[in-house]
Amino acid sequence: MKAVTGMAPFAVRFREAKKTAIVNQRIVVSDFEAKTSSCYTVETISALKAQLPGISFVWVMGADLLV
């Protein structure tokens, strides 16, 4: 399970992400991961690819996870 220490609540992160999507119309913000209770990125990607074949996805992550 992901560590949540210091992480903003999902509702706050979702709202802030939607603000970004308003600026860049090519970004679609979804609560797919929350609805499927996925804990790991690989699970989310697998579920998205199964549900939406033929769609290209871009993974955006914070620099804190790069290490």
For each residue, the residues with C-beta under 8 A, 3 or more apart:
1: 39
2: 7 39
3: 7
4: 7
5:
6:
7: 2 3 4 13
8: 12 13 16
9: 12 13
10: 13 14 31 34
11: 14 15
12: 8 9 15 16
13: 7 8 9 10 16 17
14: 10 11 17 18 29 31 34
15: 11 12 18 19
16: 8 12 13 19 20
17: 13 14 20 21 29
18: 14 15 21 22 29
19: 15 16 22 23
20: 16 17 23 24 27 29
21: 17 18 24 25 27 28 29
22: 18 19 25
23: 19 20
24: 20 21 27
25: 21 22
26:
27: 20 21 24
28: 21
29: 14 17 18 20 21
30: 33
31: 10 14 34 35
32: 35 36 44 47 48
33: 30 36 38 44
34: 10 14 31 37
35: 31 32
36: 32 33 43 44 47
37: 34
38: 33 41 43 44 47
39: 1 2 43
40: 43 44
41: 38 44 45 59
42: 45 46
43: 36 38 39 40 46 47
44: 32 33 36 38 40 41 47 48
45: 41 42 48 49 57 59
46: 42 43 49 50
47: 32 36 38 43 44 50 51
48: 32 44 45 51 52 55 57
49: 45 46 52 53 57
50: 46 47 53
51: 47 48
52: 48 49 55
53: 49 50
54:
55: 48 52
56:
57: 45 48 49
58:
59: 41 45
60:
61: 65 66
62: 65 66
63: 66
64: 67
65: 61 62
66: 61 62 63
67: 64
